[in-house]
């Protein structure tokens, strides 16, 4: 059960990072993207926009974190053994590969990678690839 709780905590931290960066990205781009100009009021600040984003982000990222906690538990049973500074090498490699594929798809689709998205990807790798396993291990 420690793995699921560690996933919840990692997901919660991820939601904090995600909410702020996405709100900042939307505010920066609303003048250049017609759809955002219609949906987001011109006087709305990034802090005010982060509140509604965070309501959804906290639910989604904590659920994702708990699922990754279950995946971590499974990889501990099926392929024990640490590496790369993580208690489970296979799990960490799966997280790095998954994030790499998503970031590659974003670059391929949009021909660029905004710094906010790069930071979200890096946070994802660190939080779910290393923090989650280390928190679960510390809880035992």
N, C-alpha and C positions, 0 to 999 in steps of 0.2 A: 504494500500500500504506500510505502515511502516514495516509490517511483511516480505514482499518480499525483501525490501531493507536490513533489518536486516539479512535475510537469505543470501543475496549476500555478505554482509560484513563478516559474519561468514564463508561462503564458501571460501572467499578470504584468510582469516587467516588460514583456514584448508589447503588450497593449499600450502601456504608458509611452514607450518609444514610438510605436506606430501612430498613435493618435496625434502626437505633436508634429511628427514629420509629415504626415499626410495633410494635416491642416495647413501647415506652412507651404506645402507644394501646391495645394488648391488655391490658396490666396495669391501666391506668386504667379500662377498661370491663368487666373480667371479673366484677366484682360485680353489674353491671347486666344483663348478657347471660347467660341461663341456659346456653347452649351453651358459652360461654367458661369459665364457672364449673366445668363438668364436665371440660373439656379441659385447662385451665391450673391447676396446683396453686396454692392460695392463698398459699403461702410462696415462690413463685418470683418472683425480682426481674426487672426489665426487662433488666438486664445478662445474667443467665442465660438469659433468653428470646431475647435477640438472637443468641446463638450458633447455635442451630438455624435461626433465620430467615436468618441470614447465609449459611449453607451453600447454601441454595437461591438466595438473592438474588444472590450473586456469580456463580453460573452463569447465571442468567437475565439479569441486567442487563448483564453483559459481552457476552453473545450479542446482546442488543438493541442495545447500543452498536456492535458490529461491523456489524450490519445497517444502522444509521443511518449508519455510516461509508461503507458502499456506496452508500446513498441520496445522501449528500453528494457522493461522487465522480460519480455520475450527474448530479446537478443542476449540478455544475461544468462538465460537458461539454455539457449541453443548454441551460442558461440561466446563463451566466457573468455576473457583475456583483454587486458588493457593495451593501450598504445596511443601515441600522439597526445599524451597528457590526460587522457580520458580513461575511466575505469573499463570502458568497453569500446574496442577499436571498431568493430563492425557497425555499431550504432552510430558512432561519430562519422564514419565514412558515409553511411547512408544519409545522414543529415547534410553533410557537405555536398554530396552528389545531388540530392534533391534541390537544395538551394541553388547550386550551380546550374542545373537544368532550367529552373524557373527564371533566373537572371539572364541566361542565354536566350530564352524565349522572349523575354522583354526586349533585349537588345535587338534581336532579329525582327521583332514586330515593329518597334518604334525607331530603329536605327540609332538609338542613343540610350544612355542609362543615366537618368537624373541622379544627382548626388543623394537625394533623399531616399530613393529606391535602393541605391547601393548601401546606404547606412542601415536600412531596414534588413537587407539581405545579410549584411555582416552581423547585425544584432541577432538575427534568426540563427545563424550558424553558431555564434558564441553561446547564446542562451540555451538553445536546444541541444547543441552538440557537446558542450562542456559543462555549463552551469547545471543543467538538469541531472546528468549523471553524478556530478560531484555533490550536489545537494542530496540526492537519493543515497549516495554512499555515506555521507555525513550523518544522515538520519538513522542509519542502522546501528 
